[in-house]
Amino acid sequence: MVINLPNILTFSRIAAIPVLIALLLFVGDPTGSWLAFAAYTLACITDFFDGYLARAWHQQSALGRFLDPIADKLLVASVLLVLVGIDRISGLTVLPAAVILCREILVSGLREFLAQVRVSVPVTTMAKWKTTIQMLALGFLLVGPSGPDFGPLTTTDIGVYGLWGAAVLTLVTGYDYLVSGLRYINETDNAPAAKRPAASEAVDGDKGGNA
């Protein structure tokens, strides 16, 4: 197992999840919300630097490629679930949260399959915008009622609108990935048995991408 700074940053993102949840659930507002926001912000910063440093320092590893997307999805899923649990995501706003969560599972499944046929999942510009809007929206929702007002909009309002925006981009990019994945699945099913890849073949993709 390769232990280097990029991988330590990835591990720290996973370690931040229970801290963030505990702050929201057990520390009163406004302190709990702002501390949870701080933990989330640090986790998001590590999401950039682990991939950047791994490439810049030539420290890319199989462990990093395995952990990085898992850490991203664990963070997003955990934040969405705890925000639903404390009613900062409620009513119809649960719908975009569910769309985002389901899309994360879909992309993970596609990545696992496409890795077996040695096909990488490219990160599109729209997917990067989706990730950015999603991260900002979750940050606003973590602060929630403890945050300032921005004219007629509260911090929670901005987070809710951002979540809906991220969900729309999620549907578009998720559809693109699904179409690409189904095309390769069809090609694999129609290929001669002798040419089908074994499940143990190498995993493709670079550390640090956000699909």
WONOR-V32631 format. One line per field, one symbol per residue. psi: psi as a letter, one per 30 degrees, with the letter a starting at -180 (. if undefined). burial: b if it has 16 or more other C-alpha atoms within 10 Angstrom, else e. A space follows every 50 residues. Layout:
psi = ???
burial = ???
//
This chain:
psi = kjjleeeeeeeeeeffeeeeeeeeefkllfeeeeeeeeeeeeeeefeefe eeeeeeghgkleeeeeeeeeeeeeeeeeeeeeeeeggfjlbfffeeeeee eeeeeeeeeeeeefefghkljkjleeeeeeeeeeeeeeeeeeebffllki bfkleeeeeeeeeeeeeeeeeeeeeeeeeeeeeeeeeeeflkeffkklfg lkklllkflj.
burial = eeeeebbebbbbbbebbeebbebbbeeebeebbbbbbbbbeebbebbbbb bbbbbeeebbbeebbebbbebbbebbbbbbbbbbeeebbeeeebebbebb bebbeebbebbebbbbbeebbeeeeebbebbebbbbbbbbbbbbbbbeee eeebbbbbbbebbbbbbbbbbebbeebbeebeebbeeeeeeeeeeeeeee eebbbbbbbbb
//
